[in-house]
Amino acid sequence: MAFDSDFFHKFAPSALVFKAIIWAIAADFVLLAFILLRRNYRMRYFRKRDRRVFELRQQWDALISGEIPFESWRTNSFDRRIIEDIALDAFEAAPADESARLLRFLRAAGLIEKRIFEARTLKGWRRRSALVALGRTRAPEGIPALADALQDRDPEARNAALRGLGRLGSPEAAEEILQWVAESGLNVPALPLQNALINCCREKPQILLPYLHAPPKLREVLARVLGEVASSSLGADLIGLADDELPELRAAAARAMSNAQPGHALEVLAELSRDTVWFVRLRAVVALGNLYDPKALPHLLQALTDSNRLVRMRAAEGLVDFKSELASIFVQVAKTQDRYGLHAFLAALENAGLRDTLDAEIRKSLSLSSTEVHELLTILRVGKFPGMQVAPALETLQTAAPK
Amino acid sequence: MIHVLDFANYTLFWYYFAGNLVYLIALLIALKTSAAHQRRVGSYRLRWITESPLAPPITLLAPAHNEEKSIRISIRNLLELDYPELEIIVINDGSEDRTLAELQDEFKLRPVRVVYVPEVPSAAVRGLYRSDADPRLLVIDKEAAGSKADAVNAGLNAATSPYVCVVDSDSVLERDALLRIMIPVLADPERVVGVGGIIRILNGSEIRGGHLTRVRLPRKSIEVIQVIEYLRAFLIGREAWAQGNMMMVISGAFGLFRTDLVRAVGGYRAKAIGEDFDLVTRLHRHLLEKKVEYRIKFVPDPVCWTEAPSDLKSLGRQRARWQKGLLDTLLPNSDMLFRRRYGRVGWIALPYLWIFELIAPVIEIGGILTIVLAAALGVLSREFFIQFMIFGYAFATVISMGAVLQEELTYKRYNDWQDVARLVSYCFLEHIPYRQIHMFWRLQGLWQYMRGDMTWKPLERKGLQSTAASLPGAPR
């Protein structure tokens, strides 16, 4: 293939490239100058800030008691930011009486009003900062401004408002969040929403119930919240949820029952432990274990033969928790002749460090014949039922297990 | 002949220009997105995640091979990470030294029978151990299979969390690294399937008890140049590619994935040379073929500090291996190129890797040879040569300075004035002759791959122990 030399020269570096070289060299110098100047500026800023933080810390009691007039610092944004930061950090870790004192100070100094104003009027990251700071104050007068921000078009601002409301931790904040999700649907990530609602609904989980008729996706989210916050005060409502068509809601009901422990929990949980959906069974089995009631043992033993390995694992953990009855439980486990169940039980036993305890219990058991004792100890030692064939992978693990 | 040389020289010029232009665009994107990220994180309170009862559990997978010197410190460091629901699986990958014994002594291990379902292929497991000192710690003792991928797969089989985070056991994670890497997941759990954090160079910094106490720039030139390379690769490259959901590598030293998806693609490919790149490529392929809406994200502030090679020989071996890994993944996935179903990954990301990463050493070294040849034959245009040199140098320096600027604007890990001055000066010094040597190593990697030489000699590392040993009061 022949090339025409003009063809190359058309693409050769031209005068434009010379300009580009100049630009590139200039850019190097600008970048360098910017880095050095910025570094210098920041060094001075932090030095000044550090000095001022120290001074303000020295006068802290006088500052929050109003002995130093608020007017003397609140118009200076540099001082105001430092004082607000110190107050909010202290607020997060303060006991109740100190929190009340700090809240009085934040109100009297007008810092809360200022944040409310900023949360309503600013845009972008400044609004987000104001919303988070407002949430950190836990002042109920911040609720309307935070609730307004839930309508923001910027998803980050909505998230910040949600986190702020969650931080307030009051049923009033929960009402605002619930009304908003009921109207606008699930347009924030589930986790911050759930966290916010968990914080706000702990005192009064009943406020969630009217919203459980929301569309399925939102119902799932609310169901998980309910699972975390449910208490005995929900009683009969929980039993109603256990029959719900949405598996997430049944699972949440199961989870809630272990917290609520209403009278009929065992019966309902036993029913849910035979559910068609594996995670409902899982929740029910965990809840059954948490009840720590000997009446739950047959259901846990049945769950030990479940087709789902997570359900088997949790059932085994629940069984192992009955430390005083390990030998009799092991007899029942052996009777199931389910090798997966046996494996799960032994795994849970070893994780709990109770293998030797069970060994000793079997040996001293009066209700077992010597043949039974020998058989059970063999099962415990080799990890399989007599005459059972095991898969090679399982065999490897069994040989690795302690003898 | 003259025409051929002319053609080669101009091609090289435009190739350089295009490569740097892509990086310049990436720099502008990265500056914008990292500023937005900084502001977003500013409105997050990481402590609120630790308090959440619904924070998704994470399993940390830490493969270890012959790491008796540093294993105690590294695992203690992992156990001290801030995250509410954490499981740590250390995989002793057939170590021939006292790695397992050190773990047994320090963490009171006892053999257990946990659920281990061999869903992804891995060498035989010799035993499973749970720590009595901290029940979150599980140790898998397995036969060596000669690859990190195989060890990670064993961990994957025992993992019980919806997310797995793969870490190098000789690296140091910052205490809040897991909280930070989870931010994209918590913001969009439905779509985010993988998140990469930033890897920074540990050499020169001070470590006490497995924790980084003071960040310093390394002393050796070769290490400082690697710092700039890492800044450029992570703070510009990955930040920008992730914006377009085209990030092709999540570093094997620190990356988070959805467990079910890693299992669905068959785990790590045990024979892969660059197992991290290979996994992310297969994830892209799997999800694009299934037409699933997904995101693979990069977060620039959860930091993992790792030791970089400190001599030319080790660095050369590492870079040759990376190049082999690149080819080893790009070749089997070449069917993804320019195919509609693979979207921008097939049309932009993979072609970029082929043109500007894989064949870069061939073009650059070939270009240098043609310049030398043209000069020898007396047909080299002096004007062209000078313009080419100045332009290439100045443009590349802008990119390096941009990376340092990005670091300065956002994360500011190097606080010492001296460090910054050295960092800036190396932006001007790294291009000659390091870049040419680097290209040679990469070419060597390609050549080794073509010859079928897949051997891998582990890098010489000093380990966390030795970094700490020089300090008073450093624990054993």
Interface residues (C-beta under 8 A of the other chain):
Chain A: A2 F3 S5 F8 F11 A12 P13 V17 F18 A20 I21 A24 I25 A27 D28 L31 L32 F34 I35 R38 R39 E92 G124 W125 R128 S129 L131 V132 R136 E156 N159 A160 R163 G166 R167 P189 A190 L191 P192 Q194 N195 I198 R224 E228 R309 M313 H343 A344 L346 A347 E350 N351 G353 G383 A393 T396 L397 Q398 A400 A401 P402
Chain B: I2 H3 V4 D6 F7 Y10 F13 W14 R39 R40 G42 S43 Y44 R45 R47 W48 S52 P53 L54 A55 P56 R110 P111 V112 R113 V114 V115 Y116 V117 P118 A124 V125 R126 G127 L128 R130 D132 P135 D141 L186 A187 D188 P189 F384 Q387 F388 I390 F391 A394 F395 T397 V398 M401 G402 V404 L405 E408 L409 W417 V420 V424 F428
